[in-house]
Each structure stands twice: as structure tokens, then as C-alpha cells.
Amino acid sequence: MQSLIPTPLRNQRDDNLIPLINIVFLLLIFFMIAGHVRSPLVTTPSLPTSETLSKQPPASPDLQLEVSLQGQWYLNGETINETQLRKKLSKATATKAINLYADKDLQSLHLNSLLTLLRQSGFHHVNIVTEKVIH
């Protein structure tokens, strides 16, 4: 026998949105964790090219050093001179790795003095960022 009192209908639209909200939330968390945020470069150096890449994944140190074609230095986006760079590098004891963005047409004199300064400051692992040649 059928009941004369109608059974309350559940709101089907709300039930169908819950899995969608869960998926969007999980995607948000995934991209927050997986995304690598790097500060933009101050200069737009024409990077040297490389035909081979290291088999090891590149390190992502906290320090990013740019050298413009004129020999101007930028540490993490800030213009810096030799004295300031020595001071900041001496404070960076936790990481002894640095990414170096140098223009391919930079005079070797500027690059050599910078590499000497990095070595004296205890940085023995310098990642010179290059572009891969695509044939």
C-alpha cells in the first residue's frame, strides 16, 4: 500500500556539487605544492647555449644572481655591488649553491671576478643557467 504522505525529496543538485568541490580543492592544493615560484629576472640576458644537459635535475637554490652585459650584478632582483654581495653571501650559510644568469656576450673579465668572489665566499656549486639548443 502506498503512503499518502509524500517522502521528502533530497536536493540532488547539492549532492552532485560536493565531489566537484572536493576535486577543485585537491587541484588547488596540488598546484600550490607542485608549482615552483621563481622571482622574475631583472635583466633579459641572452643566455649561453648548451647541447647537453646534466643528468641530475638542476638545484633550485634560494639565491639567484644575474649579470648584465654591462657587468651590473643583481642578487634576487636587487642591484648589488661587490661589497654588498660579499656581505649577503657570508650570511647565506644554509645554502652553498647559487643560480647564475650571465649574458653569453659578457666579457670574461667580469665573469672571472664574479666566480672568484663566489669561490672565496664558500660557494663551490654554481649553476650557470643555459638554454638548450634544439636542432
C-alpha positions as CSV (number, residue, x, y, z in Angstrom):
1,M,0.0,0.0,0.0
2,Q,1.3,3.5,-0.9
3,S,1.7,6.1,1.8
4,L,-0.3,9.2,1.4
5,I,2.4,11.3,3.0
6,P,5.0,12.1,0.3
7,T,8.6,11.4,1.2
8,P,10.8,14.5,1.2
9,L,12.9,14.8,-1.9
10,R,16.6,15.3,-1.3
11,N,18.1,18.2,-3.1
12,Q,20.1,16.4,-5.8
13,R,21.9,19.5,-7.0
14,D,23.8,19.9,-3.7
15,D,24.8,16.3,-3.6
16,N,26.3,16.4,-7.1
17,L,28.4,19.5,-6.3
18,I,30.2,18.1,-3.3
19,P,32.5,15.8,-5.4
20,L,33.2,18.7,-7.8
21,I,34.2,21.0,-4.9
22,N,36.5,18.2,-3.5
23,I,38.2,17.8,-6.8
24,V,38.7,21.6,-7.3
25,F,40.1,21.8,-3.8
26,L,42.5,18.9,-4.3
27,L,43.7,20.5,-7.6
28,L,44.3,23.8,-5.8
29,I,46.5,22.1,-3.2
30,F,48.4,20.1,-5.9
31,F,49.3,23.2,-7.9
32,M,50.2,25.1,-4.7
33,I,52.7,22.4,-3.8
34,A,53.9,21.4,-7.2
35,G,54.3,24.9,-8.6
36,H,57.7,26.4,-8.5
37,V,57.6,30.1,-8.0
38,R,60.8,32.0,-9.1
39,S,61.2,35.7,-9.0
40,P,61.4,37.2,-12.5
41,L,64.7,38.3,-13.9
42,V,65.6,42.0,-13.8
43,T,67.6,41.8,-17.0
44,T,66.8,39.7,-20.0
45,P,70.2,38.1,-20.6
46,S,70.9,36.3,-23.8
47,L,71.9,33.0,-22.1
48,P,74.7,30.8,-23.4
49,T,73.5,27.7,-25.2
50,S,74.2,24.0,-24.4
51,E,73.7,20.9,-26.4
52,T,73.8,18.6,-23.5
53,L,72.1,18.8,-20.1
54,S,73.1,17.4,-16.8
55,K,71.6,14.0,-16.0
56,Q,70.9,15.3,-12.5
57,P,67.9,17.7,-12.0
58,P,69.0,21.3,-11.5
59,A,69.1,22.5,-8.0
60,S,66.8,25.3,-7.1
61,P,68.7,27.4,-4.6
62,D,67.3,30.5,-2.9
63,L,70.0,32.7,-4.4
64,Q,69.7,33.9,-8.0
65,L,72.5,36.1,-9.3
66,E,72.2,37.9,-12.6
67,V,75.0,39.6,-14.5
68,S,74.0,42.1,-17.3
69,L,76.0,42.7,-20.4
70,Q,77.5,45.8,-18.8
71,G,78.7,43.8,-15.8
72,Q,76.0,45.0,-13.4
73,W,75.1,42.5,-10.7
74,Y,71.6,41.7,-9.3
75,L,71.0,39.3,-6.4
76,N,67.4,38.1,-6.2
77,G,66.3,41.1,-8.3
78,E,68.1,43.8,-6.3
79,T,71.0,45.8,-7.7
80,I,74.1,45.0,-5.7
81,N,77.8,45.9,-5.7
82,E,80.8,43.8,-4.7
83,T,80.9,44.8,-1.0
84,Q,77.1,44.2,-0.5
85,L,77.4,40.9,-2.4
86,R,80.2,39.7,-0.1
87,K,78.1,40.6,3.0
88,K,75.0,38.9,1.8
89,L,76.9,35.8,0.7
90,S,78.6,35.5,4.0
91,K,75.1,35.4,5.7
92,A,73.9,32.7,3.3
93,T,75.4,29.8,5.1
94,A,72.4,27.4,4.8
95,T,72.7,27.0,1.1
96,K,76.0,27.0,-0.7
97,A,74.5,26.8,-4.2
98,I,73.6,29.7,-6.5
99,N,72.0,30.0,-9.9
100,L,74.0,32.4,-12.2
101,Y,72.3,34.0,-15.1
102,A,75.1,35.6,-17.2
103,D,74.8,37.1,-20.7
104,K,76.6,35.0,-23.3
105,D,78.4,38.1,-24.6
106,L,79.6,39.1,-21.2
107,Q,83.4,39.8,-21.0
108,S,85.3,37.0,-19.3
109,L,86.9,39.6,-17.0
110,H,83.6,40.3,-15.4
111,L,82.6,36.7,-15.1
112,N,86.0,35.6,-13.8
113,S,86.0,38.2,-11.0
114,L,82.4,37.2,-10.0
115,L,83.3,33.5,-9.9
116,T,86.4,34.2,-7.8
117,L,84.2,36.2,-5.4
118,L,81.8,33.3,-5.2
119,R,84.6,30.8,-4.5
120,Q,86.1,33.0,-1.8
121,S,82.7,33.2,-0.2
122,G,82.4,29.4,0.0
123,F,80.1,28.8,-3.0
124,H,81.6,25.8,-4.7
125,H,78.5,24.8,-6.6
126,V,77.4,27.5,-9.1
127,N,74.7,26.6,-11.6
128,I,75.3,28.5,-14.8
129,V,71.9,28.7,-16.4
130,T,71.9,27.9,-20.1
131,E,69.4,27.4,-22.9
132,K,69.3,24.1,-24.7
133,V,69.9,24.1,-28.4
134,I,67.1,22.5,-30.3
135,H,68.0,21.0,-33.7
